[in-house]
Every structure is written in structure tokens, then in C-alpha cells.
Amino acid sequence: MTGSIGSSEATLVDVLPNHRFDEAALASFLERNLPGFGGSLIIRQFQGGQSNPTYHLQIHDKAYVLRKQPAGPLLPGAHAIDREYEVQSKLAGHGIPLAEMHLLCMDDQIIGQSFYLMEHVEGRIFADRLLPCVSPDDRRQIYLRMIDVLAKLHDVDIDKAGLSTFGKRGDYVKRQISRWQRAYDKTKVAENVAMDEMIDWLTQNVPSDGEETIVHGDFRIGNMIVHPQKPEIAAVLDWELATIGHPLSDLAYACMAHNLPSITKRGFSDLDFRGLGIPEQRELIERYAKARGLDDVPYWDYFLVLSIFRLASILAGVYRRALDGNAADARAREADTIYRMLAEEGQKMIHMLA
């Protein structure tokens, strides 16, 4: 896996002071549990991402990726490393591009927190949704391929994949509102009227559609590894929020950038994204519906607002971890400004729908 902030080149840094752990203890664990471990271990940290700290491990001529829980107190159910490992392991062989899982360690006595080890997938990661340094034709294909992967994910038979107990069944939307409202209430630094309005509107307008699939929870361009040379998706990353839920929550989240201005650093609605080759939202929705054999995609506006609310809640938590000194990215303090802008965008959307 390679990754970056704003480009396709890997951004690896020395392990940040607040994310260091006992490297000798890790090496000893790998020597006992990882076939072929030769004892030469070089660890660096991926710069970027705000949740589970992620590290690049070089072991002689082989590279791996380690993801672990962050240090410090955690919200109940958050940073569930074992769930990330389980869903990726069980989705293998179902047509979803994934990194191969190698080891799961739930013993926090090894390096201080639970962690897992997975294959290092070569490719490009674009934190910038406009995909810089990519041709318009390739840019278009990457977005279309992302939607194709999403449709395949949502077509996976939950029971046949052994994931029937991976999440609670029924009332997904209500549980999402409750989950992210609780998270927001526990991490917010100050009151925010726009967030309160979104919570009220979402609670009062829950859709009756109860379709259930495996959902990724953070499905977007920035969580795709793109093939090093071709406009293809090599792997889908960051499964921390995966569960059983409504598939339109994923589709709306993947299209959220089409509905947010660039000032939020999460969208491009005010930019000439069409001129860059990025398909319009309508085309992405239609491609998804066709791939899944759907006649229409109902409740679209609702799931967009839910996506904005959820992201705003996440960023409010990122800012709180930054204040507490536990955020995975040095720029996490910017999250406060962005979460407030997102809340205002969600509020505007609600007013337009009234």
C-alpha cells in the first residue's frame, strides 16, 4: 500500500512520538507468528488518516502494513481492529479487490494496543478527489471502477460470506443517527446549532426502505488503492466502519464530494470537475443502479444529509483527539473548522428540501 496527502506518492514519516510502541516486542511476535520473518524490521508511519494509526513494515525484501488501535481512551465499539480484519478476510474471493490479511493480534500487551498485519498492495492513493497528475480519461475510469466495486460489494450474499452476525439487523438508519449523535455529544468542544438541526431532521425523516447489505462505511476515492499504471482499483482500504446496513449510505458517501464546495476540503461542487473527466453524480448513480439491477435510487437527499452529518461527527472526534494529543495526523486540529463548515452545508441542504 502506498499513500499520500494530495498526491499519489507515498508519504512515509518516522513514527510520530505519540504513536511509538515497543518495536522489539513486535519483532519478537512476528518471529513467532509470521512465516518467513527474518528479523530485520524497519518501521515507518503513513502520514494521513485520522483514525487507526497505520505503519509500513519492511522485512528484508517484503513489505507489510500494520494497523492498530490509537493510544488513549476509546469510545465503546470504536477502532474495532478485529472487525476490520474479519470483514476483509471473509470478503476475500467475492470479487472485491482487497489486501490479503496475515495476522490479527488482540493481545494489547505486545505493543500496547490490538493490531493486524496485512499485505502491502502497490499502487496509488489519492487524498485529493480531483486525482492530480491523472489524464481525464483515466480519471473518469477510476471513478467508474470505484462504483463498480461498490456495486459488487453490495451484491455479496451476507450469509454465504459468513458475515450474517457481522452487524445488527434492522433499523440501520436509526442506529446510525444514534451512534453518531452519541459520538458527537461525547467529543464536541462547543454547541453547534447546524449539527442539532441535522440530528432533528434526520430523526424525523427516516426512510421506510430497509434493504441490508455489507456496507463499507467510508467508501470514497481516498480509500482506494489505484493500480500503479492502469485506471483500476487494486484494493479497498479502511474497513473500520464496515457493518450490515443500507447500501445507499455507501453510495451517497462516495458521491458526497459532488455536493460540497472545495472550501470544505471534502468536495468539488464549485470546481470544473467535469472538465477534468470526473463523471457527474447522476452518471455514477445510474451506473450503480444498472450494475445492481435497480429501477431507481430512492431517498437520495436523505442519505446525502446522513453522510454529511456522519462525516461532521467524525471530524469533531478527530479534533477532540487532537486536543488530547492522540490524533493520527499532525493536521488534525484543522478538523474543527472543516466539521463546522460541513454542518453548515448539511443545514443548507435541509433548508432547501423544506
GIVEN-V461081 format. One record per residue. N is the residue number from 1. SS is DSSP state (H for helix, E for strand, - for the rest). Layout:
# GIVEN-V461081
n={N & N}
ss={SS & SS}
This chain:
# GIVEN-V461081
n={1 & 2 & 3 & 4 & 5 & 6 & 7 & 8 & 9 & 10 & 11 & 12 & 13 & 14 & 15 & 16 & 17 & 18 & 19 & 20 & 21 & 22 & 23 & 24 & 25 & 26 & 27 & 28 & 29 & 30 & 31 & 32 & 33 & 34 & 35 & 36 & 37 & 38 & 39 & 40 & 41 & 42 & 43 & 44 & 45 & 46 & 47 & 48 & 49 & 50 & 51 & 52 & 53 & 54 & 55 & 56 & 57 & 58 & 59 & 60 & 61 & 62 & 63 & 64 & 65 & 66 & 67 & 68 & 69 & 70 & 71 & 72 & 73 & 74 & 75 & 76 & 77 & 78 & 79 & 80 & 81 & 82 & 83 & 84 & 85 & 86 & 87 & 88 & 89 & 90 & 91 & 92 & 93 & 94 & 95 & 96 & 97 & 98 & 99 & 100 & 101 & 102 & 103 & 104 & 105 & 106 & 107 & 108 & 109 & 110 & 111 & 112 & 113 & 114 & 115 & 116 & 117 & 118 & 119 & 120 & 121 & 122 & 123 & 124 & 125 & 126 & 127 & 128 & 129 & 130 & 131 & 132 & 133 & 134 & 135 & 136 & 137 & 138 & 139 & 140 & 141 & 142 & 143 & 144 & 145 & 146 & 147 & 148 & 149 & 150 & 151 & 152 & 153 & 154 & 155 & 156 & 157 & 158 & 159 & 160 & 161 & 162 & 163 & 164 & 165 & 166 & 167 & 168 & 169 & 170 & 171 & 172 & 173 & 174 & 175 & 176 & 177 & 178 & 179 & 180 & 181 & 182 & 183 & 184 & 185 & 186 & 187 & 188 & 189 & 190 & 191 & 192 & 193 & 194 & 195 & 196 & 197 & 198 & 199 & 200 & 201 & 202 & 203 & 204 & 205 & 206 & 207 & 208 & 209 & 210 & 211 & 212 & 213 & 214 & 215 & 216 & 217 & 218 & 219 & 220 & 221 & 222 & 223 & 224 & 225 & 226 & 227 & 228 & 229 & 230 & 231 & 232 & 233 & 234 & 235 & 236 & 237 & 238 & 239 & 240 & 241 & 242 & 243 & 244 & 245 & 246 & 247 & 248 & 249 & 250 & 251 & 252 & 253 & 254 & 255 & 256 & 257 & 258 & 259 & 260 & 261 & 262 & 263 & 264 & 265 & 266 & 267 & 268 & 269 & 270 & 271 & 272 & 273 & 274 & 275 & 276 & 277 & 278 & 279 & 280 & 281 & 282 & 283 & 284 & 285 & 286 & 287 & 288 & 289 & 290 & 291 & 292 & 293 & 294 & 295 & 296 & 297 & 298 & 299 & 300 & 301 & 302 & 303 & 304 & 305 & 306 & 307 & 308 & 309 & 310 & 311 & 312 & 313 & 314 & 315 & 316 & 317 & 318 & 319 & 320 & 321 & 322 & 323 & 324 & 325 & 326 & 327 & 328 & 329 & 330 & 331 & 332 & 333 & 334 & 335 & 336 & 337 & 338 & 339 & 340 & 341 & 342 & 343 & 344 & 345 & 346 & 347 & 348 & 349 & 350 & 351 & 352 & 353 & 354}
ss={- & - & - & - & - & - & - & - & - & - & - & E & E & - & - & - & H & H & H & - & - & - & H & H & H & H & H & H & H & H & H & H & H & - & - & - & - & - & - & - & E & E & E & E & E & E & - & - & - & - & - & - & - & E & E & E & E & E & E & - & - & E & E & E & E & E & E & E & - & - & - & - & - & - & - & - & - & - & - & - & H & H & H & H & H & H & H & H & H & H & H & - & - & - & - & - & - & - & - & - & E & E & E & E & E & - & - & - & - & - & - & - & - & - & E & E & E & E & E & - & - & - & - & E & - & - & - & - & - & - & - & - & - & - & - & H & H & H & H & H & H & H & H & H & H & H & H & H & H & H & H & H & H & H & - & - & - & - & - & - & - & - & - & - & - & - & - & - & - & - & - & H & H & H & H & H & H & H & H & H & H & H & H & H & H & H & H & - & - & - & - & - & H & H & H & H & H & H & H & H & H & H & H & H & - & - & - & - & - & - & - & - & E & E & E & - & - & - & - & - & H & H & H & E & E & E & - & - & - & - & - & - & E & E & E & E & - & - & - & - & - & - & E & E & E & - & H & H & H & H & H & H & H & H & - & H & H & H & H & - & - & H & H & H & - & - & - & - & - & - & - & - & - & - & - & - & - & - & - & - & H & H & H & H & H & H & H & H & H & H & H & H & - & - & - & - & - & - & - & H & H & H & H & H & H & H & H & H & H & H & H & H & H & H & H & H & H & H & H & H & H & H & H & H & - & - & - & - & - & - & - & H & H & H & H & H & H & H & H & H & H & H & H & H & H & H & H & H & H & H & H & H & H & -}
